[in-house]
């Protein structure tokens, strides 16, 4: 849907949310309920059937920094909220550059990362390929919690038996001898993940440090079972003003409105 379609209040400040997260959906819902903004939301288009976002939504990239800058100017966007996934670093860097070029105020909404607890068995990795390597040479039974576009890195370690959980199907299947697939969308309860890990005799989890509650069940379950988690650290993000909650975004927008 084009940003100028129905659902935008005539004469209201124009706000673009870069979404794809539960926080983006929560923010859009709150802003729609509050009113006062001509709101649009953009998704990267990586998930085939995204959840409704509660606002006029477009899907697909902008064409890099230049494309996003052009969009901000053409749609006369007054404020930009980067509420993309913590691992969507490229989009966040593009947003920072495009907002600066277009002279549009930018705020990042970023959920805090998970913090290692005393009983956690974590092995830190700086990237997904490094995490796969850190699973070690001996065959293991691994729960993989990555996006379907990231799991090809597993093919570098075909000795493991993988249980891959993703929102969309992995197509084509991995070129490894042992892989099973679960298509599921969070939130996942700790009890369910505990049962999953036990039933499949999982002895390692490969996970990104996404933060939030929706997928933290596996981390709690791993702690209870003494299972190692190979945790991929977040990529570097641009140095922009950042908040951790929807309430803080709403406060920022009020401050922005008073300053204009």
TIMI-656573 format. One record per atom (N, C-alpha, C): x, y, z; residue in three letters; atom name. Coordinates in steps of 0.02 Angstrom, whole numbers, plus 50000, padded with zeros to 5 digits. Example, Ala and Ser with C-alpha at 12.3 -4.5 7.8 and 13.67 -1.06 7.14 Angstrom:
BEGIN
east, north, up, r, a
50660, 49716, 50390, ALA, N
50615, 49775, 50390, ALA, CA
50660, 49835, 50390, ALA, C
50642, 49888, 50354, SER, N
50684, 49947, 50357, SER, CA
50645, 50002, 50394, SER, C
// end
This chain:
BEGIN
east, north, up, r, a
50042, 49940, 50000, UNK, N
50000, 50000, 50000, UNK, CA
50044, 50062, 50000, UNK, C
50030, 50109, 49958, UNK, N
50068, 50170, 49957, UNK, CA
50056, 50211, 50019, UNK, C
50106, 50248, 50040, UNK, N
50101, 50286, 50102, UNK, CA
50047, 50339, 50100, UNK, C
50024, 50357, 50041, UNK, N
49974, 50409, 50036, UNK, CA
49903, 50381, 50033, UNK, C
49896, 50314, 50043, UNK, N
49831, 50283, 50039, UNK, CA
49790, 50297, 50102, UNK, C
49730, 50267, 50104, UNK, N
49685, 50278, 50160, UNK, CA
49717, 50258, 50225, UNK, C
49693, 50286, 50281, UNK, N
49718, 50270, 50346, UNK, CA
49764, 50324, 50373, UNK, C
49778, 50376, 50334, UNK, N
49820, 50430, 50355, UNK, CA
49777, 50492, 50365, UNK, C
49789, 50527, 50420, UNK, N
49749, 50586, 50436, UNK, CA
49775, 50646, 50398, UNK, C
49730, 50678, 50361, UNK, N
49749, 50736, 50322, UNK, CA
49777, 50791, 50367, UNK, C
49834, 50820, 50348, UNK, N
49863, 50874, 50386, UNK, CA
49902, 50854, 50447, UNK, C
49901, 50791, 50465, UNK, N
49936, 50767, 50525, UNK, CA
50009, 50755, 50509, UNK, C
50053, 50759, 50560, UNK, N
50124, 50743, 50549, UNK, CA
50131, 50673, 50520, UNK, C
50176, 50666, 50472, UNK, N
50185, 50602, 50437, UNK, CA
50240, 50562, 50469, UNK, C
50223, 50503, 50491, UNK, N
50269, 50460, 50528, UNK, CA
50277, 50394, 50491, UNK, C
50340, 50375, 50478, UNK, N
50356, 50310, 50447, UNK, CA
50390, 50266, 50497, UNK, C
50364, 50205, 50506, UNK, N
50394, 50155, 50550, UNK, CA
50426, 50101, 50506, UNK, C
50489, 50088, 50517, UNK, N
50522, 50030, 50486, UNK, CA
50512, 49972, 50534, UNK, C
50472, 49923, 50512, UNK, N
50448, 49873, 50560, UNK, CA
50471, 49802, 50547, UNK, C
50428, 49755, 50567, UNK, N
50443, 49685, 50563, UNK, CA
50452, 49653, 50631, UNK, C
50443, 49691, 50684, UNK, N
50450, 49666, 50752, UNK, CA
50385, 49674, 50790, UNK, C
50380, 49639, 50846, UNK, N
50321, 49647, 50889, UNK, CA
50317, 49718, 50916, UNK, C
50375, 49750, 50928, UNK, N
50375, 49819, 50952, UNK, CA
50346, 49866, 50900, UNK, C
50362, 49855, 50837, UNK, N
50335, 49897, 50784, UNK, CA
50259, 49890, 50780, UNK, C
50235, 49828, 50786, UNK, N
50163, 49816, 50785, UNK, CA
50129, 49849, 50845, UNK, C
50160, 49844, 50904, UNK, N
50132, 49875, 50964, UNK, CA
50131, 49950, 50957, UNK, C
50184, 49979, 50929, UNK, N
50187, 50051, 50920, UNK, CA
50133, 50074, 50870, UNK, C
50126, 50039, 50815, UNK, N
50076, 50058, 50765, UNK, CA
50006, 50056, 50795, UNK, C
49992, 50004, 50834, UNK, N
49926, 49999, 50866, UNK, CA
49914, 50056, 50914, UNK, C
49965, 50073, 50954, UNK, N
49958, 50128, 51001, UNK, CA
49947, 50195, 50966, UNK, C
49983, 50206, 50912, UNK, N
49976, 50269, 50876, UNK, CA
49909, 50274, 50840, UNK, C
49885, 50218, 50813, UNK, N
49820, 50218, 50781, UNK, CA
49765, 50234, 50831, UNK, C
49772, 50206, 50892, UNK, N
49722, 50218, 50944, UNK, CA
49725, 50291, 50968, UNK, C
49784, 50318, 50971, UNK, N
49792, 50386, 50996, UNK, CA
49771, 50437, 50944, UNK, C
49786, 50423, 50880, UNK, N
49770, 50471, 50827, UNK, CA
49821, 50528, 50825, UNK, C
49813, 50572, 50777, UNK, N
49856, 50630, 50773, UNK, CA
49915, 50623, 50726, UNK, C
49925, 50563, 50697, UNK, N
49981, 50552, 50652, UNK, CA
49955, 50521, 50587, UNK, C
49987, 50540, 50532, UNK, N
49976, 50506, 50468, UNK, CA
50029, 50451, 50465, UNK, C
50009, 50391, 50480, UNK, N
50055, 50336, 50495, UNK, CA
50061, 50288, 50436, UNK, C
50123, 50267, 50421, UNK, N
50135, 50213, 50374, UNK, CA
50190, 50169, 50402, UNK, C
50191, 50107, 50378, UNK, N
50239, 50059, 50404, UNK, CA
50270, 50020, 50347, UNK, C
50334, 50005, 50353, UNK, N
50370, 49969, 50300, UNK, CA
50399, 49905, 50327, UNK, C
50391, 49850, 50289, UNK, N
50420, 49786, 50306, UNK, CA
50472, 49767, 50253, UNK, C
50523, 49730, 50275, UNK, N
50576, 49710, 50229, UNK, CA
50551, 49660, 50177, UNK, C
50499, 49621, 50195, UNK, N
50471, 49572, 50148, UNK, CA
50503, 49504, 50153, UNK, C
50542, 49490, 50206, UNK, N
50575, 49426, 50212, UNK, CA
50528, 49371, 50236, UNK, C
50478, 49390, 50276, UNK, N
50428, 49342, 50300, UNK, CA
50370, 49339, 50251, UNK, C
50351, 49278, 50231, UNK, N
50301, 49271, 50178, UNK, CA
50232, 49295, 50199, UNK, C
50213, 49280, 50261, UNK, N
50146, 49299, 50285, UNK, CA
50153, 49336, 50351, UNK, C
50174, 49399, 50349, UNK, N
50183, 49437, 50411, UNK, CA
50116, 49450, 50445, UNK, C
50120, 49458, 50511, UNK, N
50060, 49475, 50549, UNK, CA
50036, 49545, 50530, UNK, C
49970, 49557, 50535, UNK, N
49945, 49625, 50522, UNK, CA
49979, 49675, 50568, UNK, C
49996, 49733, 50541, UNK, N
50034, 49782, 50579, UNK, CA
49992, 49840, 50605, UNK, C
49928, 49842, 50589, UNK, N
49886, 49894, 50618, UNK, CA
49895, 49962, 50587, UNK, C
49923, 49965, 50527, UNK, N
49933, 50029, 50492, UNK, CA
49943, 50015, 50418, UNK, C
49932, 50065, 50375, UNK, N
49948, 50056, 50304, UNK, CA
50020, 50032, 50296, UNK, C
50029, 49977, 50260, UNK, N
50094, 49942, 50259, UNK, CA
50118, 49931, 50187, UNK, C
50183, 49942, 50178, UNK, N
50216, 49925, 50116, UNK, CA
50266, 49870, 50130, UNK, C
50281, 49828, 50081, UNK, N
50327, 49773, 50090, UNK, CA
50381, 49775, 50036, UNK, C
50444, 49763, 50057, UNK, N
50500, 49765, 50010, UNK, CA
50546, 49823, 50025, UNK, C
50608, 49817, 50003, UNK, N
50657, 49868, 50017, UNK, CA
50644, 49932, 49979, UNK, C
50685, 49984, 49997, UNK, N
50678, 50049, 49965, UNK, CA
50730, 50059, 49909, UNK, C
50779, 50014, 49907, UNK, N
50834, 50024, 49859, UNK, CA
50892, 50061, 49890, UNK, C
50910, 50041, 49951, UNK, N
50968, 50071, 49983, UNK, CA
50955, 50139, 50012, UNK, C
51009, 50173, 50029, UNK, N
51004, 50239, 50061, UNK, CA
50969, 50288, 50015, UNK, C
50988, 50289, 49952, UNK, N
50959, 50337, 49905, UNK, CA
50884, 50327, 49897, UNK, C
50863, 50264, 49894, UNK, N
50792, 50249, 49886, UNK, CA
50752, 50271, 49947, UNK, C
50778, 50258, 50006, UNK, N
50742, 50278, 50067, UNK, CA
50742, 50354, 50073, UNK, C
50797, 50386, 50057, UNK, N
50799, 50459, 50059, UNK, CA
50746, 50488, 50012, UNK, C
50741, 50461, 49952, UNK, N
50692, 50485, 49904, UNK, CA
50621, 50475, 49930, UNK, C
50609, 50418, 49962, UNK, N
50542, 50404, 49990, UNK, CA
50525, 50454, 50045, UNK, C
50572, 50467, 50089, UNK, N
50560, 50514, 50143, UNK, CA
50542, 50583, 50116, UNK, C
50576, 50603, 50064, UNK, N
50562, 50669, 50035, UNK, CA
50497, 50669, 49996, UNK, C
50485, 50617, 49956, UNK, N
50425, 50615, 49914, UNK, CA
50362, 50612, 49956, UNK, C
50365, 50575, 50011, UNK, N
50306, 50567, 50055, UNK, CA
50303, 50621, 50109, UNK, C
50352, 50666, 50109, UNK, N
50355, 50721, 50158, UNK, CA
50350, 50693, 50230, UNK, C
50392, 50643, 50244, UNK, N
50392, 50612, 50309, UNK, CA
50421, 50660, 50360, UNK, C
50386, 50668, 50417, UNK, N
50408, 50714, 50470, UNK, CA
50451, 50680, 50523, UNK, C
50445, 50614, 50531, UNK, N
50485, 50578, 50581, UNK, CA
50489, 50505, 50560, UNK, C
50548, 50475, 50574, UNK, N
50561, 50406, 50555, UNK, CA
50577, 50366, 50619, UNK, C
50544, 50309, 50627, UNK, N
50557, 50264, 50683, UNK, CA
50586, 50199, 50655, UNK, C
50647, 50182, 50677, UNK, N
50678, 50119, 50657, UNK, CA
50662, 50067, 50711, UNK, C
50611, 50026, 50697, UNK, N
50591, 49973, 50742, UNK, CA
50603, 49905, 50710, UNK, C
50658, 49901, 50672, UNK, N
50675, 49838, 50639, UNK, CA
50707, 49790, 50689, UNK, C
50719, 49728, 50666, UNK, N
50748, 49676, 50709, UNK, CA
50819, 49696, 50729, UNK, C
50841, 49677, 50790, UNK, N
50909, 49694, 50811, UNK, CA
50963, 49671, 50764, UNK, C
50949, 49621, 50722, UNK, N
50999, 49596, 50674, UNK, CA
50992, 49627, 50605, UNK, C
50945, 49673, 50597, UNK, N
50935, 49706, 50532, UNK, CA
50982, 49766, 50527, UNK, C
51047, 49754, 50534, UNK, N
51095, 49809, 50539, UNK, CA
51099, 49850, 50475, UNK, C
51095, 49817, 50418, UNK, N
51100, 49854, 50354, UNK, CA
51044, 49905, 50348, UNK, C
50983, 49884, 50364, UNK, N
50927, 49930, 50360, UNK, CA
50935, 49988, 50409, UNK, C
50960, 49973, 50469, UNK, N
50970, 50026, 50519, UNK, CA
51022, 50076, 50496, UNK, C
51076, 50053, 50466, UNK, N
51127, 50099, 50441, UNK, CA
51099, 50140, 50383, UNK, C
51060, 50108, 50339, UNK, N
51029, 50145, 50284, UNK, CA
50981, 50199, 50311, UNK, C
50943, 50181, 50362, UNK, N
50896, 50228, 50391, UNK, CA
50931, 50289, 50420, UNK, C
50987, 50276, 50455, UNK, N
51024, 50331, 50486, UNK, CA
51050, 50380, 50432, UNK, C
51078, 50353, 50379, UNK, N
51105, 50395, 50326, UNK, CA
51049, 50432, 50288, UNK, C
50996, 50396, 50272, UNK, N
50941, 50427, 50234, UNK, CA
50907, 50481, 50274, UNK, C
50896, 50469, 50339, UNK, N
50864, 50520, 50381, UNK, CA
50907, 50582, 50386, UNK, C
50972, 50572, 50393, UNK, N
51018, 50630, 50397, UNK, CA
51016, 50670, 50332, UNK, C
51018, 50635, 50276, UNK, N
51018, 50670, 50211, UNK, CA
50953, 50707, 50199, UNK, C
50898, 50676, 50220, UNK, N
50832, 50706, 50208, UNK, CA
50812, 50756, 50262, UNK, C
50852, 50761, 50315, UNK, N
50836, 50807, 50369, UNK, CA
50775, 50786, 50409, UNK, C
50766, 50719, 50416, UNK, N
50708, 50692, 50453, UNK, CA
50731, 50666, 50520, UNK, C
50699, 50686, 50575, UNK, N
50717, 50660, 50641, UNK, CA
50708, 50584, 50643, UNK, C
50756, 50550, 50674, UNK, N
50756, 50477, 50677, UNK, CA
50763, 50454, 50750, UNK, C
50723, 50404, 50767, UNK, N
50729, 50371, 50832, UNK, CA
50729, 50296, 50821, UNK, C
50774, 50260, 50855, UNK, N
50775, 50187, 50851, UNK, CA
50740, 50158, 50912, UNK, C
50697, 50110, 50899, UNK, N
50664, 50071, 50952, UNK, CA
50695, 50002, 50952, UNK, C
50735, 49987, 51003, UNK, N
50775, 49927, 51004, UNK, CA
50767, 49891, 51071, UNK, C
50741, 49829, 51068, UNK, N
50733, 49791, 51129, UNK, CA
50801, 49773, 51159, UNK, C
50807, 49771, 51225, UNK, N
50872, 49753, 51255, UNK, CA
50891, 49681, 51239, UNK, C
50956, 49667, 51236, UNK, N
50978, 49598, 51224, UNK, CA
50968, 49556, 51286, UNK, C
50966, 49490, 51277, UNK, N
50965, 49445, 51334, UNK, CA
51032, 49450, 51371, UNK, C
51028, 49444, 51436, UNK, N
51087, 49444, 51478, UNK, CA
51100, 49375, 51506, UNK, C
51162, 49354, 51505, UNK, N
51180, 49288, 51531, UNK, CA
51167, 49285, 51606, UNK, C
51133, 49232, 51627, UNK, N
51118, 49221, 51697, UNK, CA
51170, 49171, 51726, UNK, C
51178, 49170, 51793, UNK, N
51230, 49127, 51823, UNK, CA
51228, 49054, 51801, UNK, C
51169, 49026, 51792, UNK, N
51164, 48955, 51774, UNK, CA
51165, 48942, 51699, UNK, C
51169, 48994, 51659, UNK, N
51170, 48985, 51586, UNK, CA
51237, 48955, 51563, UNK, C
51233, 48912, 51512, UNK, N
51292, 48886, 51480, UNK, CA
51294, 48915, 51410, UNK, C
51328, 48973, 51404, UNK, N
51330, 49008, 51341, UNK, CA
51400, 49006, 51311, UNK, C
51403, 48998, 51246, UNK, N
51464, 49009, 51208, UNK, CA
51451, 49066, 51160, UNK, C
51489, 49119, 51166, UNK, N
51477, 49178, 51125, UNK, CA
51509, 49172, 51057, UNK, C
51474, 49199, 51006, UNK, N
51500, 49200, 50938, UNK, CA
51484, 49267, 50907, UNK, C
51529, 49291, 50865, UNK, N
51520, 49356, 50834, UNK, CA
51480, 49354, 50770, UNK, C
51470, 49294, 50743, UNK, N
51433, 49286, 50680, UNK, CA
51403, 49217, 50677, UNK, C
51357, 49206, 50630, UNK, N
51327, 49140, 50623, UNK, CA
51378, 49088, 50600, UNK, C
51420, 49102, 50550, UNK, N
51472, 49053, 50533, UNK, CA
51517, 49035, 50592, UNK, C
51535, 49084, 50632, UNK, N
51576, 49070, 50691, UNK, CA
51538, 49027, 50740, UNK, C
51473, 49039, 50748, UNK, N
51433, 48999, 50794, UNK, CA
51429, 48927, 50771, UNK, C
51421, 48916, 50706, UNK, N
51420, 48848, 50679, UNK, CA
51486, 48813, 50693, UNK, C
51541, 48848, 50685, UNK, N
51607, 48820, 50698, UNK, CA
51614, 48801, 50771, UNK, C
51586, 48843, 50815, UNK, N
51594, 48831, 50887, UNK, CA
51550, 48774, 50913, UNK, C
51507, 48746, 50871, UNK, N
51473, 48685, 50890, UNK, CA
51522, 48627, 50897, UNK, C
51580, 48633, 50865, UNK, N
51633, 48583, 50872, UNK, CA
51630, 48529, 50819, UNK, C
51682, 48488, 50816, UNK, N
51686, 48436, 50765, UNK, CA
51645, 48374, 50779, UNK, C
51631, 48359, 50843, UNK, N
51594, 48299, 50860, UNK, CA
51520, 48308, 50845, UNK, C
51486, 48256, 50820, UNK, N
51415, 48262, 50804, UNK, CA
51373, 48281, 50865, UNK, C
51326, 48327, 50855, UNK, N
51282, 48350, 50908, UNK, CA
51211, 48354, 50881, UNK, C
51164, 48360, 50928, UNK, N
51093, 48370, 50910, UNK, CA
51076, 48442, 50927, UNK, C
51063, 48481, 50875, UNK, N
51061, 48554, 50882, UNK, CA
50992, 48582, 50864, UNK, C
50963, 48620, 50910, UNK, N
50904, 48660, 50893, UNK, CA
50929, 48725, 50862, UNK, C
50906, 48740, 50802, UNK, N
50928, 48799, 50766, UNK, CA
50871, 48850, 50765, UNK, C
50884, 48908, 50793, UNK, N
50833, 48961, 50795, UNK, CA
50860, 49020, 50755, UNK, C
50860, 49013, 50689, UNK, N
50883, 49064, 50643, UNK, CA
50830, 49075, 50590, UNK, C
50837, 49130, 50553, UNK, N
50792, 49141, 50497, UNK, CA
50808, 49094, 50440, UNK, C
50759, 49081, 50397, UNK, N
50769, 49033, 50342, UNK, CA
50822, 49057, 50293, UNK, C
50837, 49122, 50291, UNK, N
50888, 49147, 50247, UNK, CA
50958, 49143, 50277, UNK, C
50963, 49120, 50339, UNK, N
51027, 49117, 50374, UNK, CA
51053, 49047, 50385, UNK, C
51010, 48997, 50374, UNK, N
51027, 48929, 50394, UNK, CA
51076, 48895, 50346, UNK, C
51090, 48923, 50288, UNK, N
51136, 48891, 50242, UNK, CA
51205, 48883, 50273, UNK, C
51221, 48924, 50323, UNK, N
51285, 48918, 50357, UNK, CA
51294, 48850, 50390, UNK, C
51238, 48816, 50404, UNK, N
51242, 48750, 50436, UNK, CA
51274, 48698, 50391, UNK, C
51271, 48709, 50326, UNK, N
51298, 48660, 50279, UNK, CA
51374, 48653, 50285, UNK, C
51406, 48701, 50319, UNK, N
51478, 48695, 50331, UNK, CA
51495, 48644, 50385, UNK, C
51444, 48622, 50422, UNK, N
51455, 48573, 50476, UNK, CA
51402, 48518, 50470, UNK, C
51408, 48475, 50420, UNK, N
51357, 48424, 50406, UNK, CA
51356, 48366, 50455, UNK, C
51402, 48365, 50503, UNK, N
51406, 48309, 50550, UNK, CA
51351, 48312, 50603, UNK, C
51320, 48370, 50612, UNK, N
51270, 48377, 50664, UNK, CA
51200, 48358, 50639, UNK, C
51157, 48341, 50687, UNK, N
51086, 48330, 50673, UNK, CA
51049, 48393, 50692, UNK, C
51018, 48425, 50644, UNK, N
50987, 48490, 50655, UNK, CA
50911, 48485, 50660, UNK, C
50884, 48521, 50708, UNK, N
50812, 48533, 50713, UNK, CA
50802, 48607, 50702, UNK, C
50777, 48625, 50643, UNK, N
50774, 48695, 50622, UNK, CA
50703, 48722, 50633, UNK, C
50698, 48775, 50673, UNK, N
50632, 48805, 50685, UNK, CA
50632, 48875, 50653, UNK, C
50585, 48886, 50607, UNK, N
50580, 48950, 50573, UNK, CA
50508, 48965, 50556, UNK, C
50494, 49029, 50544, UNK, N
50425, 49049, 50528, UNK, CA
50405, 49022, 50460, UNK, C
50449, 49030, 50411, UNK, N
50436, 49007, 50343, UNK, CA
50476, 48943, 50328, UNK, C
50453, 48903, 50281, UNK, N
50490, 48841, 50265, UNK, CA
50559, 48854, 50236, UNK, C
50605, 48810, 50252, UNK, N
50673, 48813, 50223, UNK, CA
50669, 48777, 50156, UNK, C
50675, 48815, 50102, UNK, N
50666, 48788, 50035, UNK, CA
50718, 48818, 49988, UNK, C
50762, 48775, 49960, UNK, N
50763, 48702, 49967, UNK, CA
50790, 48681, 50035, UNK, C
50779, 48619, 50054, UNK, N
50805, 48594, 50118, UNK, CA
50881, 48598, 50120, UNK, C
50908, 48597, 50180, UNK, N
50980, 48600, 50188, UNK, CA
51014, 48539, 50158, UNK, C
51072, 48550, 50132, UNK, N
51112, 48496, 50103, UNK, CA
51155, 48466, 50159, UNK, C
51122, 48434, 50206, UNK, N
51155, 48399, 50261, UNK, CA
51119, 48332, 50271, UNK, C
51153, 48282, 50299, UNK, N
51122, 48216, 50306, UNK, CA
51063, 48214, 50353, UNK, C
51065, 48254, 50407, UNK, N
51014, 48249, 50458, UNK, CA
50986, 48319, 50474, UNK, C
50925, 48331, 50453, UNK, N
50891, 48394, 50468, UNK, CA
50816, 48383, 50470, UNK, C
50786, 48409, 50522, UNK, N
50713, 48409, 50528, UNK, CA
50691, 48482, 50535, UNK, C
50628, 48494, 50516, UNK, N
50606, 48563, 50512, UNK, CA
50540, 48572, 50550, UNK, C
50536, 48629, 50585, UNK, N
50475, 48649, 50619, UNK, CA
50457, 48719, 50595, UNK, C
50398, 48727, 50568, UNK, N
50374, 48794, 50549, UNK, CA
50329, 48819, 50605, UNK, C
50351, 48871, 50639, UNK, N
50313, 48897, 50696, UNK, CA
50332, 48970, 50707, UNK, C
50285, 49007, 50733, UNK, N
50294, 49077, 50749, UNK, CA
50284, 49086, 50824, UNK, C
50330, 49121, 50857, UNK, N
50325, 49134, 50928, UNK, CA
50264, 49178, 50944, UNK, C
50249, 49185, 51008, UNK, N
50291, 49167, 51066, UNK, CA
50289, 49092, 51082, UNK, C
50345, 49069, 51111, UNK, N
50352, 48999, 51131, UNK, CA
50358, 48995, 51207, UNK, C
50315, 48956, 51238, UNK, N
50316, 48949, 51310, UNK, CA
50375, 48908, 51332, UNK, C
50402, 48923, 51391, UNK, N
50459, 48885, 51417, UNK, CA
50442, 48811, 51423, UNK, C
50383, 48794, 51447, UNK, N
50364, 48724, 51456, UNK, CA
50365, 48687, 51389, UNK, C
50340, 48720, 51337, UNK, N
50339, 48688, 51271, UNK, CA
50410, 48678, 51244, UNK, C
50453, 48728, 51254, UNK, N
50521, 48721, 51231, UNK, CA
50559, 48669, 51272, UNK, C
50545, 48665, 51336, UNK, N
50575, 48613, 51378, UNK, CA
50557, 48544, 51351, UNK, C
50494, 48535, 51334, UNK, N
50471, 48471, 51307, UNK, CA
50503, 48458, 51239, UNK, C
50510, 48509, 51198, UNK, N
50540, 48501, 51132, UNK, CA
50613, 48480, 51137, UNK, C
50650, 48513, 51180, UNK, N
50721, 48496, 51189, UNK, CA
50730, 48426, 51215, UNK, C
50686, 48406, 51260, UNK, N
50691, 48339, 51289, UNK, CA
50672, 48285, 51238, UNK, C
50617, 48296, 51202, UNK, N
50593, 48246, 51154, UNK, CA
50644, 48233, 51099, UNK, C
50680, 48285, 51078, UNK, N
50728, 48278, 51023, UNK, CA
50799, 48268, 51048, UNK, C
50807, 48260, 51113, UNK, N
50873, 48248, 51143, UNK, CA
50925, 48300, 51120, UNK, C
50903, 48363, 51122, UNK, N
50946, 48418, 51100, UNK, CA
51002, 48429, 51151, UNK, C
51064, 48437, 51126, UNK, N
51119, 48451, 51172, UNK, CA
51153, 48518, 51157, UNK, C
51127, 48556, 51109, UNK, N
51152, 48623, 51095, UNK, CA
51098, 48663, 51059, UNK, C
51098, 48728, 51072, UNK, N
51052, 48774, 51038, UNK, CA
51094, 48827, 51003, UNK, C
51077, 48840, 50941, UNK, N
51109, 48893, 50903, UNK, CA
51058, 48950, 50897, UNK, C
51074, 49008, 50926, UNK, N
51025, 49062, 50931, UNK, CA
51059, 49129, 50922, UNK, C
51022, 49176, 50893, UNK, N
51042, 49246, 50892, UNK, CA
51018, 49279, 50957, UNK, C
51054, 49329, 50980, UNK, N
51033, 49366, 51040, UNK, CA
50982, 49418, 51020, UNK, C
50921, 49394, 51006, UNK, N
50868, 49438, 50981, UNK, CA
50837, 49479, 51036, UNK, C
50839, 49455, 51099, UNK, N
50806, 49490, 51153, UNK, CA
50731, 49480, 51151, UNK, C
50696, 49509, 51199, UNK, N
50623, 49503, 51202, UNK, CA
50600, 49439, 51235, UNK, C
50534, 49434, 51244, UNK, N
50505, 49378, 51280, UNK, CA
50480, 49323, 51234, UNK, C
50466, 49338, 51171, UNK, N
50431, 49291, 51127, UNK, CA
50470, 49226, 51118, UNK, C
50536, 49230, 51114, UNK, N
50576, 49170, 51101, UNK, CA
50624, 49155, 51158, UNK, C
50612, 49184, 51216, UNK, N
50657, 49173, 51273, UNK, CA
50644, 49106, 51307, UNK, C
50589, 49073, 51291, UNK, N
50573, 49009, 51322, UNK, CA
50628, 48958, 51313, UNK, C
50659, 48957, 51254, UNK, N
50712, 48908, 51243, UNK, CA
50773, 48922, 51286, UNK, C
50785, 48985, 51302, UNK, N
50842, 49003, 51344, UNK, CA
50829, 48980, 51416, UNK, C
50769, 48993, 51440, UNK, N
50750, 48968, 51507, UNK, CA
50754, 48892, 51510, UNK, C
50727, 48860, 51458, UNK, N
50727, 48786, 51457, UNK, CA
50798, 48759, 51455, UNK, C
50841, 48790, 51415, UNK, N
50911, 48768, 51410, UNK, CA
50945, 48775, 51478, UNK, C
50931, 48829, 51513, UNK, N
50961, 48838, 51579, UNK, CA
50940, 48783, 51626, UNK, C
50876, 48766, 51625, UNK, N
50850, 48714, 51670, UNK, CA
50880, 48646, 51653, UNK, C
50894, 48633, 51589, UNK, N
50919, 48568, 51568, UNK, CA
50995, 48565, 51563, UNK, C
51029, 48621, 51574, UNK, N
51101, 48622, 51570, UNK, CA
51127, 48616, 51499, UNK, C
51088, 48640, 51450, UNK, N
51106, 48635, 51379, UNK, CA
51145, 48697, 51358, UNK, C
51198, 48686, 51319, UNK, N
51238, 48742, 51294, UNK, CA
51199, 48781, 51242, UNK, C
51205, 48847, 51246, UNK, N
51178, 48892, 51196, UNK, CA
51236, 48928, 51162, UNK, C
51244, 48918, 51097, UNK, N
51293, 48956, 51059, UNK, CA
51257, 49019, 51036, UNK, C
51275, 49075, 51067, UNK, N
51238, 49137, 51060, UNK, CA
51274, 49186, 51013, UNK, C
51240, 49205, 50960, UNK, N
51268, 49251, 50911, UNK, CA
51256, 49322, 50934, UNK, C
51310, 49360, 50942, UNK, N
51304, 49429, 50965, UNK, CA
51273, 49473, 50911, UNK, C
51243, 49527, 50933, UNK, N
51212, 49574, 50886, UNK, CA
51265, 49610, 50844, UNK, C
51247, 49626, 50782, UNK, N
51293, 49666, 50741, UNK, CA
51294, 49738, 50764, UNK, C
51346, 49774, 50745, UNK, N
51351, 49845, 50762, UNK, CA
51295, 49884, 50728, UNK, C
51267, 49931, 50764, UNK, N
51214, 49974, 50737, UNK, CA
51237, 50046, 50737, UNK, C
51205, 50089, 50698, UNK, N
51226, 50159, 50696, UNK, CA
51214, 50194, 50762, UNK, C
51253, 50245, 50775, UNK, N
51246, 50284, 50837, UNK, CA
51192, 50336, 50827, UNK, C
51131, 50317, 50843, UNK, N
51074, 50363, 50839, UNK, CA
51037, 50360, 50906, UNK, C
50994, 50408, 50917, UNK, N
50955, 50408, 50978, UNK, CA
50912, 50345, 50981, UNK, C
50916, 50310, 51037, UNK, N
50884, 50244, 51043, UNK, CA
50846, 50238, 51108, UNK, C
50787, 50208, 51104, UNK, N
50747, 50193, 51163, UNK, CA
50728, 50119, 51162, UNK, C
50703, 50095, 51219, UNK, N
50689, 50023, 51226, UNK, CA
50616, 50007, 51232, UNK, C
50571, 50056, 51231, UNK, N
50500, 50042, 51241, UNK, CA
50456, 50086, 51198, UNK, C
50396, 50062, 51186, UNK, N
50346, 50101, 51148, UNK, CA
50329, 50165, 51186, UNK, C
50323, 50161, 51251, UNK, N
50307, 50220, 51292, UNK, CA
50359, 50275, 51280, UNK, C
50422, 50256, 51276, UNK, N
50474, 50305, 51264, UNK, CA
50469, 50336, 51195, UNK, C
50448, 50296, 51145, UNK, N
50437, 50324, 51078, UNK, CA
50382, 50376, 51080, UNK, C
50328, 50360, 51114, UNK, N
50272, 50407, 51117, UNK, CA
50293, 50472, 51151, UNK, C
50335, 50467, 51203, UNK, N
50361, 50527, 51235, UNK, CA
50405, 50567, 51189, UNK, C
50446, 50534, 51150, UNK, N
50490, 50568, 51102, UNK, CA
50448, 50605, 51049, UNK, C
50395, 50573, 51026, UNK, N
50353, 50605, 50976, UNK, CA
50318, 50667, 51004, UNK, C
50299, 50665, 51068, UNK, N
50269, 50723, 51099, UNK, CA
50320, 50780, 51104, UNK, C
50380, 50763, 51124, UNK, N
50434, 50813, 51128, UNK, CA
50449, 50842, 51060, UNK, C
50450, 50798, 51008, UNK, N
50463, 50821, 50940, UNK, CA
50409, 50869, 50917, UNK, C
50346, 50853, 50934, UNK, N
50291, 50896, 50914, UNK, CA
50295, 50964, 50946, UNK, C
50318, 50967, 51009, UNK, N
50322, 51031, 51044, UNK, CA
50379, 51074, 51017, UNK, C
50430, 51041, 50987, UNK, N
50488, 51078, 50963, UNK, CA
50481, 51104, 50892, UNK, C
50426, 51083, 50858, UNK, N
50416, 51104, 50789, UNK, CA
50361, 51157, 50784, UNK, C
// end
